[in-house]
Amino acid sequence: MYTRHTAEVAPLRVGTQTDTLGESPIWGDRGQCLYWVETRRPAIRRRHPERGRIDRWAMPDLMASIAPPDEDRLLVALFDGVSGRLEAFARPPEVVPGHRFNDGWA
């Protein structure tokens, strides 16, 4: 059985940028920062609360989720292909046109 807890929390705007579709927020313990995916303009964003800075890494294709496999890297679910410092971890058995990964869980 699951117990649902609710709290009244006011929303907080993170940065001044406008994300079209921000998804998959995860907290990075080591760097004490928040990561999320900007799905429609493919990028990973990272916010350092103490520094008030937001970093952005453009991605080569649509994506929807990220996960921290270890302290120094992120696992990124991409549509297809890799570039730059990205390296393939696994490929889906079949690529279906128009589909993408969504809501990954670590």
C-alpha positions in Angstrom: 0.0 0.0 0.0 1.2 3.5 -0.8 0.5 6.5 1.3 0.0 9.8 -0.6 1.6 12.8 1.0 0.7 16.3 -0.1 2.2 19.6 0.8 1.4 23.1 -0.2 4.4 24.3 -2.2 4.6 27.4 -4.3 6.1 26.9 -7.8 9.5 28.3 -8.4 10.8 29.4 -11.7 14.2 28.0 -12.6 16.2 30.4 -14.7 15.0 33.0 -17.2 15.0 30.7 -20.3 11.7 29.3 -21.7 11.7 25.5 -22.2 9.2 24.2 -24.6 8.9 20.8 -22.8 11.1 20.3 -19.8 11.1 16.6 -18.6 12.9 14.1 -16.4 14.2 16.2 -13.6 16.9 14.5 -11.5 19.0 15.7 -8.6 22.7 15.2 -8.8 24.0 14.5 -5.2 27.6 15.0 -6.0 27.3 18.4 -7.6 24.2 19.4 -5.7 22.5 20.4 -8.8 19.3 19.8 -10.8 19.3 18.3 -14.3 16.5 18.1 -16.8 15.8 17.5 -20.4 14.5 20.2 -22.9 12.7 17.7 -25.2 11.6 19.8 -28.2 14.8 21.8 -28.6 17.1 18.9 -27.7 19.3 19.8 -24.8 20.2 18.8 -21.2 20.1 21.6 -18.7 21.8 21.7 -15.3 21.1 24.3 -12.5 23.5 25.0 -9.7 21.3 26.5 -7.0 24.2 28.1 -5.1 25.8 29.6 -8.2 22.4 30.5 -9.8 23.8 29.4 -13.1 22.1 27.2 -15.8 24.3 25.1 -18.1 23.1 23.8 -21.4 24.3 20.9 -23.6 22.7 20.6 -27.1 21.9 17.1 -28.1 22.0 15.7 -31.7 18.4 14.5 -31.7 15.1 14.3 -29.7 15.3 12.7 -26.3 13.1 12.4 -23.3 15.0 11.1 -20.3 18.3 11.0 -18.5 19.7 8.9 -15.7 22.9 9.1 -13.7 24.7 5.7 -14.2 27.6 7.0 -12.1 29.0 10.3 -10.6 30.6 11.7 -13.7 28.2 10.8 -16.6 24.6 10.8 -17.6 22.7 8.1 -19.5 20.7 9.9 -22.2 17.8 8.3 -24.1 18.2 9.6 -27.7 16.2 8.9 -30.8 19.2 7.7 -32.8 22.9 8.3 -33.2 25.6 9.8 -31.1 28.0 12.7 -31.6 30.7 14.6 -29.7 31.4 13.1 -26.3 28.3 10.9 -26.5 28.9 7.1 -26.7 26.3 4.4 -27.4 25.2 2.4 -24.4 22.5 0.3 -26.1 20.3 0.5 -29.2 16.6 -0.4 -29.4 15.9 -3.6 -31.3 13.6 -1.7 -33.7 13.4 1.9 -34.6 9.8 3.0 -35.2 9.5 6.3 -37.2 8.0 9.1 -35.1 8.5 7.3 -31.8 10.9 8.3 -29.0 11.9 7.2 -25.6 9.9 8.7 -22.8 9.9 8.9 -19.0 13.0 6.8 -18.3 13.5 5.4 -14.8 16.8 4.7 -13.1 
